[in-house]
Amino acid sequence: MSHGQRPALIAHDLIRIRGTRRVLDGISLAAAPGHRIGLIGENGTGKTTLLRILAGLDEPDGGTVTRPPDLGFLHQELPFTPTETVATVLEDATREAREDLAALDRLGDALASAPEDTEEHAQLLARYGETLERAQDRDAWDADRRALTVLAGLGLDGIPHDRTLATLSGGQRGRLALAALLIRRPAALLLDEPTNHLDDAAAAFCEEHLRAIPGVLVVATHDRAFLDVVCTDLIDLDPAVEGPVRFGGNYTAYLAMKHAEAERWRRRYDEEQQQLAELRLAAAVTGHRVAHDRAPRDNEKMGYGHTAGRVQNQISRRVRDATRRLETLERHQVAAPPEPLRLHAPVLAAGGGDEIVVAVRRAVVPGRLRLDRLDVTATDRLLVSGPNGAGKSTLLAVLAGGLVVDGAVRRRPGLRVGLLTQDTLFEDSHRSARELFTATVGPERAEAVPLSSLGLLASADLDRPVSALSVGQRRRLALAMLVADPPELLLLDEPTNHLSPRLCDELEDALGSGPGAIVLASHDRRLRSRWPGREITLTDAAVVGRRAS
């Protein structure tokens, strides 16, 4: 099959309703081979639902999908029983390639023995051509070598193939599911958060592999670095006036477009508010003020009644005209653009930027952290990186004072510290998000910076019990409390988890200009590549420090 003949993935006017809510409302999508489409948007905008419908695992309430017969979908869990082995998964991933090669051998033998210029020969030749093109698309001859390359690239080459899936960690099973799809090379590939469980090297390998596939790719991800490197198009599922918007280009191009849009929106809003103020003033002007509040001159007194009537008519007409234009503009005025996320700092304690607020000396948490020395200053921007298990979360807990350590940890007296943990738990989870927010930051702060103004929780979730919120929503609530009332030392553990790309960008900008000291642990490659402060890398319970250039 030539490149132009490879099947496309086409969805038309998809509708999906859950209860009273339209999760998808008339979404259309055309993904031609060679196109790599990224789905972005807030949690709950229907990215996973759309992928499941495209994959045929979920039926839409309206609309149609035309999909290639050879389609692969990255499930959150492998479609195998826990007692099956790694070898079983790999055999299944290379099965189609083996079948294509075996079919080519059979068809080749049959062709050799079939007389030319016969119907049988023509049919065999057509089948051979189809099978050959499919085998070329799948790169079937290279499947076994590709399997070894992919396992190594995703950090799975050290796992014996006779291991059962039940003995693998969740992260290993997730990587094995991704590996199976990369080995298979189906004509259309649907991926839901493919870089979860991947370290930097594995993510880079995955990106390089996906850029080389000849077929269709549709991927839902919060990973901004992935969106930038892999995607040729983005579909923003966040609510918009004209429905989901498709952008040609990668994430950087999308950001430039969104920034230009936001600028136009802000400019139009400001201009309209200026017009409204002028029209309100014009409509409120009294006849006396328009007539300059002056008494008639002597030579006007005889005709004063006539002149005054004409002036009053002119005034009335101007006022009516201004009022009519005011009503029209008020009816059709553009909404105020959303304010970007920022740290709403109270007055912080006095102290120079070089003042040390936390000093750590020879701190040891057995099996979790060993740190000889660390000083955090009053305006520090410190990024903590390192592989899983290196002690990043442990270090933040030590700085917060929530963990007893061998060694010395000195904090400035009265230092206000806030910690965003990966697992957010609230004691009063029967209360609503809004009530808990107000109780935590205080009524005065909650009035000055309402929870609804931060864009971290949807309006429908503000008055739901916290116990009914998802893990991601509870983390957003905890982040909202820290954003509305930032402490002098802000400790953030993987803060961009569960945030849309837009909110990740806004949080990143807010941290750059925020008050006080910020210590952040993150796997987010885009955030780390743009970090403006210094960085320490934890490895094997030891720390190596380096200052960002």
C-alpha positions in Angstrom: 0.0 0.0 0.0 1.5 3.3 -1.0 1.7 6.1 1.6 -1.3 7.9 0.0 -3.4 4.6 0.2 -2.8 3.8 3.8 -6.1 4.0 5.7 -7.0 7.2 7.6 -8.8 7.4 10.9 -12.0 9.5 10.5 -14.5 10.5 13.1 -17.6 12.6 12.3 -19.8 14.5 14.7 -19.2 12.3 17.7 -21.6 12.8 20.7 -21.2 11.0 24.0 -23.5 11.6 26.9 -23.0 10.6 30.5 -26.0 11.2 32.7 -27.0 14.8 32.0 -23.6 15.9 30.7 -22.3 15.9 27.1 -18.8 14.7 27.4 -18.3 14.9 23.7 -20.5 17.3 21.7 -20.2 17.0 17.9 -16.4 16.3 17.6 -15.0 15.5 14.2 -11.5 14.4 13.5 -9.6 13.3 10.4 -6.2 11.7 11.0 -4.3 10.8 7.8 -1.2 8.6 7.8 1.9 10.5 8.9 -0.2 12.8 11.1 0.4 12.7 14.8 -2.4 14.4 16.6 -2.2 15.4 20.3 -5.4 15.8 22.3 -5.1 18.4 25.0 -7.5 20.0 27.5 -8.5 20.0 31.1 -9.3 16.7 32.9 -12.9 15.8 32.2 -13.0 17.3 28.6 -13.3 13.8 27.1 -9.8 12.9 25.9 -9.9 9.3 27.1 -13.6 8.9 26.1 -12.7 10.1 22.6 -9.8 7.6 22.4 -12.0 4.7 23.5 -14.6 5.6 20.9 -11.9 5.9 18.2 -10.6 2.5 19.3 -14.1 0.9 19.2 -14.1 0.1 22.9 -17.0 2.5 23.5 -20.0 3.4 21.4 -20.9 7.0 20.7 -24.4 8.3 21.3 -24.2 9.9 17.9 -21.7 10.2 15.0 -19.6 7.7 13.1 -16.0 6.4 13.1 -14.1 4.9 10.2 -11.0 3.2 11.4 -8.2 1.1 9.9 -8.7 -2.6 10.6 -5.1 -2.7 12.1 -5.4 -0.5 15.1 -3.6 -0.5 18.5 -4.8 1.2 21.7 -2.6 1.7 24.8 -4.7 0.3 27.6 -4.0 1.4 31.2 -3.5 -2.4 31.9 -2.2 -5.1 29.7 -5.0 -7.3 28.1 -3.4 -10.5 29.5 -4.0 -12.5 32.7 -1.5 -12.0 35.6 -0.2 -15.5 35.3 1.0 -15.0 31.7 4.6 -14.2 31.1 6.6 -11.4 29.4 7.4 -13.9 26.6 3.7 -14.3 25.9 3.3 -10.5 25.5 6.3 -10.4 23.1 5.1 -13.3 21.1 1.7 -11.6 20.6 3.4 -8.4 19.6 5.4 -10.1 16.8 2.7 -12.6 15.8 1.3 -10.4 12.9 4.8 -9.9 11.5 5.5 -13.6 11.6 2.1 -14.3 10.0 2.8 -11.8 7.2 6.3 -13.4 6.5 4.8 -16.9 6.5 2.0 -15.8 4.2 4.6 -14.3 1.8 6.5 -17.6 1.7 3.3 -19.5 1.0 2.1 -17.1 -1.7 5.6 -17.0 -3.3 5.6 -20.8 -3.6 2.0 -20.8 -4.9 2.9 -18.1 -7.5 5.9 -20.1 -8.7 3.7 -23.1 -9.4 0.7 -21.2 -10.9 0.7 -20.7 -14.7 1.1 -17.1 -15.7 -1.7 -15.4 -17.6 -4.3 -17.3 -15.5 -7.0 -15.9 -13.1 -5.4 -17.9 -10.3 -2.0 -16.3 -10.9 -3.5 -12.8 -11.0 -5.4 -13.4 -7.7 -2.2 -14.8 -6.0 -0.2 -11.8 -7.3 -2.7 -9.3 -5.9 -2.7 -11.0 -2.5 1.1 -11.2 -2.5 1.2 -7.4 -3.2 -1.2 -6.6 -0.4 0.7 -8.8 2.1 4.0 -7.4 1.0 2.9 -3.8 1.5 1.4 -4.7 5.0 4.7 -6.4 5.9 6.7 -3.4 4.7 4.4 -1.0 6.8 5.0 -3.2 9.8 8.7 -3.6 9.0 8.0 -7.3 9.6 11.6 -8.5 8.8 12.9 -6.4 11.6 10.3 -7.4 14.3 12.6 -9.6 16.4 15.4 -7.1 16.5 12.9 -4.2 17.0 11.5 -6.1 20.1 15.0 -6.2 21.7 15.6 -2.5 20.8 12.3 -1.4 22.2 12.6 -3.4 25.4 16.1 -1.8 26.0 14.9 1.7 25.1 12.0 1.5 27.6 14.3 0.1 30.4 12.8 -3.5 30.3 15.8 -5.4 28.9 16.8 -6.6 32.4 13.5 -8.4 33.0 13.7 -12.2 32.3 11.1 -13.2 29.7 9.7 -16.0 31.9 8.6 -13.5 34.6 4.8 -13.5 35.1 3.0 -10.2 34.7 1.8 -10.4 38.4 5.4 -10.1 39.5 6.0 -6.8 37.6 5.4 -3.4 39.1 2.6 -1.2 37.8 5.2 1.0 36.0 6.8 -2.1 34.4 3.5 -3.4 33.2 2.6 0.1 31.7 6.0 0.2 29.9 5.5 -3.4 28.6 2.1 -2.5 27.2 3.7 0.5 25.3 6.6 -1.7 24.1 4.1 -4.3 22.7 2.5 -1.6 20.6 5.8 -0.1 19.4 6.9 -3.6 18.3 3.6 -4.3 16.5 3.5 -1.0 14.5 -0.2 -1.0 13.7 -1.6 1.3 11.0 -3.2 3.5 13.6 -1.9 4.0 17.2 -4.0 5.4 20.0 -2.1 6.3 23.2 -3.4 7.6 26.5 -0.6 9.3 28.6 2.2 7.2 27.0 5.0 8.8 29.0 3.6 7.9 32.4 6.1 5.6 34.1 8.9 6.7 31.7 12.2 8.3 32.8 13.9 10.9 30.6 15.8 8.4 28.5 12.8 6.1 27.9 10.6 9.1 27.0 13.1 10.3 24.5 13.3 6.8 23.0 9.5 6.6 22.8 9.3 10.0 21.1 12.0 9.1 18.5 10.2 5.8 17.7 6.8 7.5 17.3 8.1 10.2 15.0 9.3 7.4 12.7 6.0 5.5 12.4 4.3 5.8 8.9 0.7 5.4 10.1 -1.7 7.4 12.2 -1.1 8.5 15.8 -3.6 10.0 18.2 -2.4 10.7 21.7 -3.9 12.2 24.8 -1.2 13.6 27.1 -0.3 16.3 29.6 3.4 15.9 28.7 4.3 19.3 27.0 7.7 18.1 26.0 6.2 15.1 24.2 3.6 17.4 22.5 6.4 19.6 21.3 8.6 16.9 19.9 6.1 14.4 18.4 2.9 16.1 17.4 2.2 17.5 13.9 -1.3 18.8 15.0 -3.1 19.5 18.3 -6.8 19.4 19.1 -7.8 21.5 22.1 -10.9 20.0 23.7 -11.4 22.8 26.2 -14.8 24.4 25.8 -14.7 27.2 23.1 -17.3 29.2 21.3 -17.0 27.1 18.1 -16.2 23.8 19.7 -12.9 22.0 19.8 -10.1 23.8 17.8 -7.5 22.1 15.7 -4.1 23.7 15.5 -1.5 22.8 12.9 2.0 22.4 14.5 3.6 21.4 17.7 3.1 22.7 21.3 5.3 25.7 20.9 3.4 26.8 17.8 0.1 26.2 19.7 1.4 28.4 22.6 2.3 31.2 20.3 -1.1 31.1 18.8 -2.9 31.0 22.2 -0.8 33.9 23.5 -1.7 36.0 20.4 -5.4 35.0 20.9 -5.2 36.0 24.6 -3.7 39.3 23.7 -6.4 40.0 21.2 -9.1 39.0 23.7 -7.5 41.3 26.4 -7.2 44.2 24.0 -10.8 43.9 22.8 -12.1 43.6 26.4 -10.1 46.7 27.5 -11.3 48.7 24.5 -15.0 47.7 25.1 -14.7 48.6 28.8 -13.4 52.0 27.8 -16.3 52.5 25.3 -18.8 51.4 28.0 -17.4 53.9 30.5 -17.6 56.7 27.9 -21.2 55.8 26.9 -22.4 55.6 30.5 -20.9 59.0 31.1 -22.6 60.4 27.9 -26.0 58.8 28.9 -25.8 60.3 32.4 -25.0 63.9 31.2 -27.8 66.3 32.2 -29.2 68.9 29.8 -27.8 71.7 32.0 -24.3 70.4 31.7 -24.6 70.0 27.9 -25.9 73.6 27.7 -22.8 74.6 29.6 -24.8 75.6 32.7 -24.9 79.2 31.5 -27.7 81.8 31.7 -28.9 83.3 28.4 -27.1 86.4 27.2 -29.2 89.7 26.9 -29.5 89.5 23.1 -30.8 85.9 23.4 -33.5 86.6 26.0 -36.3 87.3 23.6 -35.9 83.9 21.8 -34.7 82.0 24.9 -37.7 79.6 25.0 -37.2 78.6 21.4 -33.4 78.1 21.7 -33.8 76.2 25.0 -36.3 73.8 23.4 -33.9 73.1 20.5 -31.0 72.5 22.9 -33.2 70.2 25.1 -34.2 68.2 21.9 -30.5 67.8 21.0 -29.6 66.7 24.5 -32.5 64.2 24.5 -31.4 62.8 21.1 -27.8 62.4 22.3 -28.8 60.8 25.5 -31.2 58.4 23.7 -28.5 57.6 21.2 -25.8 56.9 23.8 -28.3 54.8 25.9 -29.2 52.7 22.8 -25.5 52.1 21.9 -24.8 51.4 25.6 -27.6 48.8 25.8 -26.4 47.1 22.5 -22.7 47.0 23.7 -23.7 45.7 27.2 -25.7 42.9 25.6 -22.9 41.8 23.2 -19.8 42.7 25.2 -17.0 40.1 25.3 -16.5 38.3 28.6 -13.6 39.3 30.8 -10.6 37.1 29.8 -9.5 34.5 32.5 -6.8 35.7 34.8 -3.7 33.5 34.6 -2.7 31.6 37.7 -0.4 33.6 40.0 0.8 33.4 43.6 -1.3 35.9 45.6 1.3 36.8 48.1 0.5 38.4 51.5 3.1 40.6 53.0 6.0 38.3 53.7 8.3 38.5 56.7 11.2 40.9 56.3 14.6 39.5 55.5 17.2 39.7 52.7 17.1 37.4 49.7 20.4 35.8 50.8 19.1 35.1 54.4 19.1 31.3 55.0 15.6 30.1 56.0 16.5 26.3 56.2 19.9 24.8 56.8 20.4 21.0 56.6 23.6 19.3 57.8 24.5 15.6 57.6 20.8 14.5 57.4 20.1 10.8 57.1 16.8 9.0 56.6 17.9 5.3 56.5 17.4 3.8 53.1 15.7 6.9 51.8 18.0 10.0 51.9 21.6 11.0 52.7 22.3 14.7 52.5 25.5 16.2 53.7 24.6 19.9 53.3 21.9 22.1 51.9 21.0 25.8 52.5 17.8 27.3 51.2 17.7 31.1 51.1 14.7 33.4 51.4 14.2 33.9 47.6 15.7 30.6 46.5 14.4 28.7 43.4 15.6 25.1 43.9 14.7 22.2 41.6 15.2 18.7 43.0 15.6 16.0 40.4 16.6 12.4 40.3 15.2 8.9 39.5 12.3 7.3 41.4 13.4 6.2 44.9 16.3 8.7 45.1 14.6 10.6 48.0 13.0 13.7 46.4 9.8 13.4 48.4 11.7 12.5 51.5 13.8 15.7 51.2 10.7 17.9 50.8 9.2 16.2 53.9 12.5 16.9 55.8 12.5 20.6 54.8 8.8 20.8 55.9 9.6 19.5 59.3 7.4 16.5 58.9 10.1 13.8 59.2 12.5 13.1 61.9 16.1 12.7 60.7 19.5 11.9 62.0 21.5 15.1 61.7 20.6 18.8 62.0 17.8 20.8 60.3 17.5 24.4 61.4 14.6 26.7 60.3 14.3 30.4 60.8 12.0 31.0 63.8 8.4 31.6 62.7 9.0 30.4 59.2 5.7 29.7 57.3 6.1 26.5 55.3 3.6 24.9 52.8 4.0 21.5 51.3 2.1 20.0 48.3 2.4 16.3 48.6 1.7 13.7 45.9 -1.0 12.1 47.9 -3.4 14.8 49.1 -5.6 13.9 52.1 -8.0 16.3 53.9 -9.3 15.6 57.4 -12.6 17.4 57.0 -13.4 15.7 53.6 -17.2 15.8 54.3 -17.0 19.6 53.8 -17.2 21.2 50.3 -14.1 22.3 48.4 -15.2 26.0 48.9 -15.7 25.6 52.7 -12.4 23.8 53.2 -10.6 26.5 51.1 -12.2 29.3 53.2 -11.4 27.5 56.5 -7.8 27.0 55.4 -6.8 30.4 54.0 -9.3 32.4 56.2 -12.4 34.3 55.2 -10.6 37.5 54.4 -8.1 35.8 52.0 -10.9 33.7 50.5 -12.9 36.9 49.7 -9.8 38.6 48.2 -8.8 35.5 46.2 -11.9 33.3 45.6 -11.4 29.7 44.8 -13.5 30.1 41.7 -11.0 32.8 40.3 -8.0 30.4 40.3 -9.2 28.2 37.4 -8.0 25.0 39.3 -11.5 23.6 39.9 -14.5 23.6 37.7 -17.5 25.6 39.1 -19.6 22.4 39.3 -17.0 21.0 41.8 -16.7 24.0 44.2 -19.6 22.9 46.4 -19.1 19.1 46.1 -17.8 17.3 49.2 -14.0 16.9 49.0 -14.5 13.1 49.5 -16.3 13.0 46.2 -13.5 14.7 44.3 -10.9 12.7 42.2 -7.3 12.4 43.3 -6.4 15.1 40.7 -9.1 17.5 41.9 -8.0 17.1 45.6 -4.5 18.0 44.5 -5.7 21.0 42.7 -7.6 22.1 45.8 -4.4 21.8 47.9 -2.5 23.8 45.2 -5.2 26.4 45.2 -4.8 26.9 49.0 -1.0 27.5 48.5 -1.5 29.8 45.5 -4.1 31.9 47.4 -2.0 32.3 50.5 1.6 31.4 49.7 4.0 30.6 52.6 7.5 31.9 52.9 8.9 28.5 51.9 6.8 26.7 49.3 7.6 23.0 48.8 6.0 21.3 45.7 6.2 17.6 45.0 5.3 16.9 41.3 3.1 20.0 41.1 2.2 19.6 37.4 0.7 16.1 37.8 -3.1 16.3 37.1 -2.8 19.7 35.5 -3.6 20.5 31.9 -0.8 21.9 29.7 -2.3 25.4 30.0 -2.3 25.3 33.8 1.2 23.8 33.8 2.4 26.9 31.8 0.6 29.3 34.1 2.0 27.6 37.2 5.5 27.7 35.8 5.2 31.4 35.1 3.7 32.0 38.6 6.6 30.2 40.3 9.2 32.3 38.4 7.8 35.6 39.8 6.4 34.3 43.1 7.4 35.5 46.5 9.5 33.7 49.1 11.6 30.5 48.6 10.4 27.6 46.3 11.7 24.1 46.4 10.2 21.8 43.7 10.6 18.1 42.8 9.5 17.2 39.3 9.8 14.7 36.5 8.3 17.3 34.1 10.8 17.6 31.3 9.6 20.9 30.0 9.5 22.5 33.4 13.0 21.3 34.2 14.4 22.4 30.9 13.2 26.0 31.6 13.9 26.2 35.3 15.3 29.6 36.1 17.0 28.7 39.4 19.5 26.2 40.7 19.2 22.4 40.7 20.3 19.5 42.8 20.2 15.9 41.6 19.6 13.1 44.1 21.1 9.7 43.3 21.3 6.6 45.5 20.6 8.6 48.6 23.4 11.0 47.9 23.2 14.5 46.5 25.1 16.2 43.8 24.6 20.0 43.4 24.9 22.2 40.4 23.8 25.7 39.7 21.7 26.4 36.6 23.3 28.5 34.0 
